[in-house]
Amino acid sequence: MAKAEIGIIGGSGLYSMPGLTNVREEVVETPFGAPSDAFVLGELEGRQVAFLARHGRGHRLLPSELNFRANIYAMKALGVERILSVSAVGSLKEEHKPTDFVIPDQFIDRTFARVGTFFGEGIVGHVAFGDPVCAVVAEAAEKACAEVGVVGKRGGTYICMEGPQFSTKAESNLYRSWGADVIGMTNLQEAKLAREAEICYATVAMVTDYDCWHPHHDSVTIEQIVAVLHQNAANAALVVKAAVAAMPVERGCGCVNAAQFAVLTQRDLIPAATKAKVALLWGKYLQG
């Protein structure tokens, strides 16, 4: 029986989920290693929710150190069908101001030191990723922003960079020339793995600053950015609560069977150990 239906991944500033009731913690073991932290399970707006602090409580893990596979696999193991991810980002456009939220519908990958797939070890597969965000979850987030009075702009492109250093000015201006909207270090691998795991996924990107391209960037202090982080976290808690309430119960989107035709490997050639490792994800497709 599923222990949660909606997963919340909290990024920089959002390390817990206010408003949860019947709270309990659960450590989830996965064949891909340990997730970022124990999951906090509870009830929010009448829905069963699993909350995970992406960087671990106390912010202990670099973006490049995150075990994205374990985090998403664990969500699947808990029964999660939809994930709303919250993360801090820099803005690449004047129109996206600090404390604004952006709900991107596209990603550009600028990472190079991460594993972003469950495939491998004797099983080859490909999922469609042209539209990397679930429109149903994104719409719920957009409605939630409007309901609680937070500026929430739907659509746009999220640049996912490796980090942990921020961009050079040359890089920042390059991304602006591409028309990208925000820049962060975490969400793309989550989106890829959620799609492979047939979990609906969307991101709420919380703008903290204007990245280094902005002419007034050098006048922004760390204290100002931390203050924005705190304000964003308080707003994010309100948005998440409203978004959970707005999520439909039934799923009718393409995320549900995104991996149905993904596996290319001849079934009897897939190693038994690999089959067992991914049985939770694609066992129904690996018969025969």
N, C-alpha and C positions, 0 to 999 in steps of 0.2 A: 504493500500500500504506500502511495506517495506521501512523503512527509511535508512537502511544499509544492506549490504550483507556480509561484513567482519568485524569481531570484533577483536580489539587489546586490550589485557590486559597488562598494563605496570607494572612492578615490581619495586623493589628497584633501584633507579637511573633514571628510565624512567617514569616521571610523566606527560609528555605531548608528543604530536606527531608532530614533525616538518614536514613541507611540506603540511599539510592539507590546503585546500582552501574551500571557502564557509562555513566557520566554524560557528557552532551554538551549544549551550548547551541545553540539555534536561534532566530534572529530571524525572526518570521513577519510578512509584509506582508499587509495586508487592504485591501479597497476602502472600509473605514470608518475608515482611519487606523491609527496605531500602537498596539499593545497596551501595557500598563503597563511591560513589560520583556521581555527575551529569555526564552524558555521553557527550563527545565532538564528535559531528557529523560533517562530512565533506567529501570532495572528495580527494582521493589520487591515483595518477596514473590512473585516469579515473574511479575509483571504489568508491562506497559509503561505508564509513568506520565509525564505532563507536569505539571510544577510551575510555577506563576506567582506571583510576589510581587505581590499586588494593588496595593499602593501604590508599587511599584518598590523595588528594593533600596536601602536607605538611607532608606526611607519619604519619598519625594519628592512624592507626589501626594495632594492633598486628596480626600476622598470625592466632592465635586462635580466634580473635574477628571478623574475616572476615565473612560476610554473603554470603557465596558461593552460596546458593540457589537463593538469590535475584539477585546477579550479573549475573548468567547464565540465569535465568528466564527473566531478563530485556533485555539481548541480544536477546533472542528468541522473545520477544515482539517487539523489534525494527526490526525484520525480518532477523537477522543475521543467516547465514548458515554455516559460517566457523569462527573459532576463532584461532588466533595465540597469544599464551601467552608468555610473556617475563619475566624471573625472574633471580635473582642473586642466585648463588649456590656455595658451596664449592666442591673442587675436591677430589675424593677418589683414584685417580690414577695419577701417575707421568706424564703420557702422556697428561692429560688434564691440561694445564697450565693456569694461570691467563691471562685473555683477550681472551682465546679460548671460542668458543661457542659449546655446545653439544645439539643435537636434540634427546632426549631419545625416545625409543620405548617401554620401560617397566617402571613400578613403583613398589615400595614396600612401604606398608603403616605402618608407625610407629607413627601414630597419635592416640589420644584417647579422645579428647574433642570436636569433631566436628560432624555436621550433613552433610552427603555426599550423600543424596538421596532425591528425590521428593516423593518417595513412603511413605506410612504411613497414619495414620488418617483414616483407613478403606479401604485402597487400597493397595494390596500386589502385588509386581512385581519384576522381575529380568531381567537385560539385560546382554548380553554377554560382557565380558571385558578382554578376553584373549589377545587381541591386542588393548590396550587402546588408541592408537594414530592413527589419520587418516593419512594414508600413502600419500595421495594427498597433504595435508597441509605440512607434514614433507618434502616431496620432494621439494615443493616450497621454503621452508626455506633453505634447503640444496643448491639449485641452487642460491638462493639469496646471501648466504654467499660466494660462489665461485665468483659470479659476482662482489661483492664489495670488495673482497680481505680480508675477515675475515676467520680465521680458523673455519670451521664449521663441526663438526664430527657427522655424523648421526648414530643413534643406541646407545644402552646403557641403563643402569638402573638408575632411579632417586629414591633415598630414600626420602620419605616425612616424616619428623619428626615433633613433636608437637611444640617444642620451648616454649618460646622465647630464652631460653638458647641454646647455641651451644652444640655439642656432648662432652661427656667425651672421653678421649683417648681410653678407653676400648670399648665404643660404636663405635667410628670411626674405630678401628681395626676390630671389629666384622663385620661392613658393608663392609669393604675391603675384609674380608675373604669370604663374599657372592658374591664377584665379582661386586659389585655395582660401578657405575661410578661417580655420583655426589650426593650431598645432599642439600635439600632445605626444605622449610616449607609451601609451598602453592599449588603446582600444581595438586596433586592427586585428591582432591575434585572437582576441576574445571573439570578435565578429566572425572570423574565419572558422574557428573551432565550434562556435555555436551553430553555424550553418551545417557543418559536417555532422554535428550531433542532433540535428533537426530540432533545435531550440530557437524560438523567436528571439531576436536581439535588437536593441536600439540603445543609443548613447545620448545622455544629457551632458553636453560639454559646457562646463562653467568657466566663463572667461575671468581670468585674474589680472591680466595685463596685456599690453600691446606688442609683446615680443620686442626684439631689438631694432626692428625697422623704423619704429615711430620716432619722429624728431624729438619728442619729449621723453623718450625712454630713459635717458640717463638721469632724469630728475625723479624717477620713481624709486622709492626706498623699499627695502625689505619689509620694514614695518607696515608700509602701505599695502604691500602684496599680502602679508599675513592677515591684515584687517579685512581685505577683500575675501580671502579664503574663508575666514570665519563667517562673514555675511553670506557667502555662497553656500556654505554648509548648512546654515540655518534655513535658507531658502530651499535648498535641495531636499531637506527633510520634509518640507511642506509639499513640494512637487511630487516626490516619490509617493507620499501618502495619497495624494489626489489621483496620481496615475494608477496606483494599485486599485483604487476604487473604480476607475474608469475602464479597466481591462475587461473585455468580454470573457465569459467563462469558456465558451467553445472556441476551438481554433479551426479556421477554414482557409488559412493562407498556405502558400507553397512551402513554407518552412517545415511543415509537418512531414513531408516525404522528400526532402531535399536530397537525400542520399540514396533514393530508391534505385537509380540506375548508375550510381557513381562507381561501383567496384568493377574494375576491368579484369582483374586476375582470375584465372581459371580456378574454380572453387576448390577442386581437389588438390591444388598445388599450394594453397595457403597453409603455412605452418600451423599445426594444432595450437601451439602456444600463442600465436598471434590471433587466431580465431577466438581463443578464450579471452584474450586481452580486450578485444573490441566487441565481444558478444553483446554487451549492454547497449552499444551504439548501433550495430548493424546485424545482429544475430539473425533477424528475420529475413535479411537479404542474402545470407551466406549458406543457406540450406543447399544440399545437393553437391 
